[in-house]
Amino acid sequence: SKEPLVPVLNKRNTATILNSPGWVLLGLLDPERSASSVAYRAIVETAHKYKKTLVAGERTLLEAKPLRFATLDGTKWTRYITEALGVDPVNLPAIVAVNSDKEVLYPYASDERRVDFTEEALWEYILDMENGRLTEKSTISSTQRTFRQISHRVSSVFAVIAAHPFVTMILFSAAAYGVFRIFCGASPEDRLDGLSKAD
């Protein structure tokens, strides 16, 4: 079956939509709030307008890819919207553009406020994205970033060990010998040399 123009994220399609390279304009909705249906309609209308202008060749592609559109039920994705997107569930509905492949998002419109739920506001948001007028924010926390950097360094060390086992063995042997000298004083060979000189 053909994917709708504005799919709703679920277990089946999440990886395909969010992890594919490029930007997704994402509506974070709360089905219990009437503002969510207003936001949803604005997203769908904007998606249709975007598709028409894309076909007509009037769009500036973002990193050589067209913008995609999707929504999710924010009440079921609380951890994702809170930790990755920085949106408190009490503030739903909300609209953000996210690039999961690059781990960045545009959380605000050009005035540094949340995007309004109107076609005009969404269209202006898209134009600002295309013209580089918005401020990117990382979807990963500083703690996660530090952990990744440490993990990357450790994995790099183990990659070198795996690629050059003989060199690694020599280096470890030299290090072990140095530790032995520090803690045990002169090496057995040095002590034998000393005894022969005394004779």
C-alpha positions as CSV (number, residue, x, y, z in Angstrom):
1,S,0.0,0.0,0.0
2,K,1.1,3.5,-0.8
3,E,2.4,5.6,2.2
4,P,0.1,8.6,2.9
5,L,1.5,12.1,2.3
6,V,1.5,12.7,6.0
7,P,2.0,9.3,7.7
8,V,1.4,8.7,11.4
9,L,4.5,7.2,13.1
10,N,4.0,3.7,14.4
11,K,6.3,0.6,15.1
12,R,6.1,-0.5,11.5
13,N,7.2,2.8,9.8
14,T,9.2,4.7,12.4
15,A,12.7,3.5,11.3
16,T,11.9,4.1,7.6
17,I,10.6,7.6,8.2
18,L,12.8,9.0,11.0
19,N,16.1,7.3,10.2
20,S,16.2,8.0,6.5
21,P,18.5,10.9,5.5
22,G,16.9,14.2,5.2
23,W,14.4,16.5,7.1
24,V,11.0,15.6,8.4
25,L,8.4,18.2,9.5
26,L,6.9,16.4,12.5
27,G,3.6,17.2,14.1
28,L,3.7,16.2,17.8
29,L,0.0,15.7,18.6
30,D,-2.2,15.0,21.6
31,P,-5.5,13.4,20.4
32,E,-7.3,14.7,23.5
33,R,-6.7,18.3,22.6
34,S,-8.7,20.1,19.9
35,A,-5.6,22.2,18.9
36,S,-4.1,18.9,17.6
37,S,-6.7,18.5,14.9
38,V,-6.1,22.1,13.9
39,A,-2.3,21.4,13.7
40,Y,-2.9,18.2,11.8
41,R,-5.1,19.9,9.1
42,A,-2.4,22.7,8.7
43,I,0.3,20.1,8.3
44,V,-1.7,18.1,5.7
45,E,-2.6,21.3,3.7
46,T,1.0,22.5,3.8
47,A,2.3,19.0,2.7
48,H,0.0,19.2,-0.4
49,K,1.1,22.7,-1.2
50,Y,4.8,21.6,-0.7
51,K,4.3,18.6,-3.0
52,K,2.8,20.8,-5.8
53,T,5.6,23.4,-5.6
54,L,8.2,20.6,-5.5
55,V,6.8,19.0,-8.7
56,A,6.8,22.5,-10.3
57,G,10.5,22.8,-9.4
58,E,10.0,25.7,-7.0
59,R,11.6,24.3,-3.9
60,T,15.1,24.5,-2.5
61,L,16.0,21.0,-1.5
62,L,17.4,20.5,2.0
63,E,20.7,18.6,1.6
64,A,19.6,17.5,-1.8
65,K,16.4,15.9,-0.5
66,P,12.8,17.1,-0.3
67,L,11.2,17.8,3.0
68,R,9.0,15.0,4.3
69,F,6.0,15.3,6.6
70,A,4.7,13.0,9.5
71,T,2.9,13.1,12.8
72,L,3.0,11.1,16.0
73,D,0.9,10.7,19.1
74,G,3.0,12.6,21.6
75,T,1.3,11.0,24.5
76,K,2.7,7.6,23.5
77,W,6.2,9.0,22.6
78,T,6.9,11.0,25.8
79,R,10.5,9.9,26.2
80,Y,11.4,10.7,22.6
81,I,9.7,14.1,22.5
82,T,11.1,15.1,25.9
83,E,14.7,13.8,25.6
84,A,15.4,14.1,21.8
85,L,13.1,17.0,20.8
86,G,13.0,19.0,24.0
87,V,9.2,19.2,24.1
88,D,7.3,18.8,27.3
89,P,4.1,16.7,26.8
90,V,2.1,19.4,28.6
91,N,3.0,21.7,25.7
92,L,1.4,19.5,23.0
93,P,0.6,19.9,20.2
94,A,3.9,21.2,18.8
95,I,5.7,21.2,15.4
96,V,9.4,20.7,14.8
97,A,11.6,19.7,11.9
98,V,14.0,16.9,12.7
99,N,16.9,15.3,10.9
100,S,17.5,12.1,12.8
101,D,20.3,11.0,10.5
102,K,22.3,14.1,11.5
103,E,20.8,14.2,15.0
104,V,19.6,17.8,14.8
105,L,16.3,19.6,14.8
106,Y,14.8,23.1,14.3
107,P,12.8,23.5,17.5
108,Y,11.6,27.0,16.8
109,A,10.6,29.4,14.1
110,S,12.9,32.3,13.2
111,D,11.5,34.4,16.1
112,E,12.8,31.7,18.5
113,R,9.2,30.7,19.4
114,R,7.3,27.5,18.8
115,V,5.8,27.3,15.3
116,D,2.1,28.3,15.1
117,F,-0.5,25.8,13.9
118,T,-1.4,27.7,10.7
119,E,-0.6,27.1,7.1
120,E,1.0,30.5,6.9
121,A,3.3,29.9,9.9
122,L,4.2,26.5,8.6
123,W,5.0,27.8,5.1
124,E,7.2,30.6,6.6
125,Y,8.9,27.9,8.7
126,I,9.7,25.9,5.6
127,L,11.0,28.9,3.7
128,D,13.2,29.8,6.7
129,M,14.6,26.3,6.7
130,E,15.3,26.4,3.0
131,N,17.0,29.8,3.3
132,G,19.1,28.8,6.4
133,R,17.5,31.2,8.8
134,L,16.8,28.8,11.6
135,T,19.0,27.7,14.5
136,E,19.8,24.0,14.7
137,K,19.8,22.1,18.0
138,S,21.2,18.7,18.8
139,T,18.8,15.9,19.5
140,I,21.3,14.3,21.9
141,S,22.2,15.6,25.3
142,S,25.7,16.6,26.3
143,T,25.9,13.5,28.6
144,Q,25.1,11.2,25.6
145,R,27.6,13.1,23.4
146,T,30.4,12.6,26.0
147,F,29.6,9.0,26.4
148,R,29.7,8.5,22.6
149,Q,33.0,10.2,22.3
150,I,34.5,8.0,25.0
151,S,33.0,4.9,23.4
152,H,34.4,6.0,20.0
153,R,37.9,6.4,21.4
154,V,37.8,3.1,23.2
155,S,36.6,1.3,20.1
156,S,39.3,3.0,18.1
157,V,42.0,1.7,20.5
158,F,40.5,-1.8,20.2
159,A,40.4,-1.5,16.4
160,V,44.2,-0.7,16.3
161,I,44.8,-3.7,18.6
162,A,42.8,-6.0,16.3
163,A,44.5,-4.6,13.2
164,H,48.1,-4.8,14.5
165,P,48.3,-7.6,17.1
166,F,52.1,-8.1,16.8
167,V,52.9,-4.4,17.3
168,T,50.5,-4.3,20.2
169,M,52.2,-7.3,21.8
170,I,55.6,-5.6,21.5
171,L,54.2,-2.4,23.1
172,F,52.6,-4.2,25.9
173,S,55.7,-6.2,26.5
174,A,57.8,-3.0,26.7
175,A,55.2,-1.5,29.1
176,A,55.2,-4.6,31.3
177,Y,59.0,-4.5,31.3
178,G,59.0,-0.8,32.4
179,V,56.6,-1.6,35.2
180,F,58.8,-4.5,36.3
181,R,61.8,-2.2,36.4
182,I,60.0,0.4,38.5
183,F,58.7,-2.0,41.1
184,C,61.4,-4.6,41.2
185,G,64.5,-2.5,40.6
186,A,67.2,-3.7,38.3
187,S,66.4,-6.5,35.9
188,P,67.8,-10.0,36.5
189,E,70.2,-9.5,33.6
190,D,71.5,-6.2,35.2
191,R,72.1,-8.0,38.5
192,L,74.1,-10.8,36.8
193,D,76.2,-8.1,35.0
194,G,76.9,-6.5,38.4
195,L,78.0,-9.8,39.9
196,S,80.4,-10.5,37.1
197,K,81.9,-7.1,37.4
198,A,82.4,-7.6,41.1
199,D,84.3,-10.8,40.4
